[in-house]
Amino acid sequence: MRLFKYDEYLEVDESTYIFNMLKQEARQALVKNPLINQLLCKTIFSHSAFNESLAWCVVDKLHMDGGQFRDWYLVVIEIYQNNPKIINQALSDLHAFRGRDPACHGYLQIMLFFKGFIALQCYRVAHELYSQGKKETALFIQSRISEVLSIDIHPAAKIGSGIMIDHAHCIVIGETVIIGNNVSLFHSITLGGTGKEQGDRHPKIGDNVTIGTGAKILGNINIENNAKVAAGSVVLECVLEGKTVAGVPARVVDEH
């Protein structure tokens, strides 16, 4: 866990730093927007640590009834406590949104209003449950997030850290997809199969890849590190490192 300078005298770990920033931004937002007082109390002010706040946001998006809310909240908290890697991934995702999305003006905005971020965190919980053999519970979370946020990520998919999903409407990520670190995805993307394969049938995305709006990447193919897929492209063949592809079907148009 990295250390951050929160003020002139205090050095704190990354999760504490981010949670302090969230509280600071929430206080500033409350002054200008008193109507969201209840929202800020539930998501930020009533918690004592980042993992508690994140767990509340995850369970809230699942739209659980009051009677089940606490049970689900405790399940998510336990997952975070037993798997600090998931919290580290969430922190990296926050930084990715903050650094790469020009419409983003603070961490609070990401936590409360960016459905790409919260869908990713729901997926991470579902993936851990799926890995534990609790497949029906994981698939339930997948189904709820698909219904609520229009983002369908299979819990068996493997996704790295530092992921940004901008706007994040109509995203489909299949069962055997693997996504590396520091990847940027835009809306209406499909990482799917061709419909003619069984088993390992979905794309493998390397590190530092950018996939534009509306792109469809189909089949068990590799999109290698630092590649770019232009908006609206249909990719049916591997893309080599550093290449940019565009078109239907996609062809190399640039390299970097």
N, C-alpha and C positions, 0 to 999 in steps of 0.2 A: 504494500500500500504506500503510495507516494505521500510526501509531506508537503503541505502548502502553508504559506504565510497568510494567516487570516487577518491579522492586524500587526501593528508595529512590534508587539511583544509576544504574540502567541503563534506558535507553529502547531498545526493540527494535521491529522491524517486526511486522506482525500474525501472519504464519506462524510466526516465531520465538517470539512471545509464546504462541501456542496450543500449540506443541510443548513449550515449557517448562512450561506448565500441565499438559499430558498426562503429562510425566515426573514432575511433582510428584504428581499424582493417582495415578499408577501406583505410585510409591514408598509412598504412604500405603495403597493397596489391598493391596500385597504384605505389609505388616506384619500385616494382619488376615486375609489369604487366601493363605497360602503355596502352596496347591494350584494357583493360577493363575500361578505363577512362569514356567513355560514359555511360556504365552500372552503374558504381559507382555514377556518377552524377545524373542519373535518380532515382536510388533506395535509395541513402543515402544523398549525399551532397546537393541536392536541397530541402531537407525537414528540418523542424525545430523541429520535435518531432517524437517519435517512432510510434505513431498511424498514422501519415501522411505517413511515410515510409512503414509501413505494408499495409496500404490501397493501395498504389501505386503497391506494389508487388502482392497483391490479384487481382487487376483489370488487371494488365499486364498479369497474367496467364490466364485470361479469353479471351485474344486475341481480345479485342474490337477494332473496327475501330476508327480512330482518332476522328471522329465526336461524337462518343458515349463515348469515354474514360472519358472525364471530367464529364459527367452525372453520370456514374457508380462510379467514384471516390468520388463524392459528396455524393452519397447514402451510400457508405461504411463509409466515414468519419462521417456522421450523426449517423449511427448505433453505431460506436465506442464512439461518444460523449454521446449518450443517454444510452449506456450500458457499463460502464467501466468494468463490470465483464468479458466481452469478451477480453478486453486488458489484464486483469489479467490472464485469461486462456492462452492467447498467450505467455505471459511471462513465465508461468509455463511450457508450451510446450517447449519453448526455453531451459530452464534449464534441462528439461528431455532429450532432444537430446544431449545437451552438456555433461551431466553427464553419460549417459548410452551408447552412441554410440562411440566405440573406434576409429572410422574413422573420428570423428568430432574434429576439432582443433580450433574452434572459433565460435562466434555467427554470424559473417558475412557469413560464409560458410552455416549455416543453413538457414538464411534468403534468400539467393540468389540461392542456389543449391539443397537443400533438398526438394524434391517434397512431401514427407510425411508431412513435416511441413506446407508448403504453402497450400496443399490440405486440411489440418485440418482447417486452417484459412478461406479458402473459404467455407468450410462446416459451420463454425460458423456463417458466414454472412448469408448463405442460411437458416440455422436453425432459426435465428432471423426473417428473412423475412417470413418464413413458419409460425412461431408463430404469426406473425401479420396478417395472412390471405392472404398474397401475395404469394400464392402457386405456381402460374405459373412462377413468377420471380425466386423463390427458386429452382424450378425444372429445370429451364433453367441453373442456375449456376451448379446444380448437373450434368446435361448433358454435359456442357462445360468441367468441370473438369474430367469427365469420358473420354471424347474424348482426352483431352490434356495430362492428367497425368496417365490414366489407373487406376484411383481410383474412385470407385463408392460408395459414402456415401449418403444414403437417408437423405434429410434435416429434416425429422421428427425424426430421431434417436436422442438419448440423450447421449452425450459424455462429460465426466468430464474433468478435467485439468491434466497437467503433463503427457500428452500422447506422446509416441514416436512410430512412424511408420517407421521402418528401411527399406530402399530401396523402400518400398511402391508400388511395382508393382503388379497389379492384386489383389487389395483389394476390397472386396464387403462387405458392411455393410447395413443390411436391415432396413426397415421402423420402426419396433418396437424394435430394438436393444437398450439396455441401457448399457453403459460402465462407470465404476467408475473412480476413480482418480489413477494416477501413474501406468497406464497400458502400457505394451510394446507389440507391434504387429510387426510381421515381414511380408515379402512379400508373396503373393499368398494365403492370408487368406480369408475364406468366413465365415461371420456370417450371416447365412441365415435360410430360412424355409425348411421344409421337402417337400413342395409341396402339402401337404394333409390338411393344416390348413388354417383357415381364422382368421382375427382379430389379436390378440396379438400372434405372431407366431415365434418370433425371440429370440436369446439368450440374457441373462442378465449377464453381466460380472462385477464382483466385483472389489474392490480396489487391487492394487499391484499384478495384474495377469500378467503372461507372456504367450504369445501364439506364438508358433514356426512357422517357415516357412511351408507353404502349409497346415496348419491345417484347417479342415472344422468342424465348430460347427453349428449344425442344429437343429432347433426347439426351442420352448419356454422352455429352460432349463437354470439352474443357474450354472455359473462357479464362485464359491464363493471366498472370499478374499484370497490372497496369494497362489492361485492355479497356477499350471503350466501345459500347454498343449504342448506336445512334437511335433516336426516337423513331418508333414505328417499324423498326427492323424485325425481320423474321430470320432467326439464326438457326441453321440446321447442321452446321459444321463447326469444328473447333476453331477458336480464335487464338492466334499465337500472342505471346507476350508483347505488350506495347502497341499492338495493332488497334486501329479504329475501323469498325465495320458499319455499313449502312445499306439499307435497301431490302427488297423482297425478291428473291432471297438475299441475305446479307453478303456483301463483298467488301474486301479491304479497300478503304479510301484514304488511309493515312497511317503513319506510324510515328511513335514518339519514344 
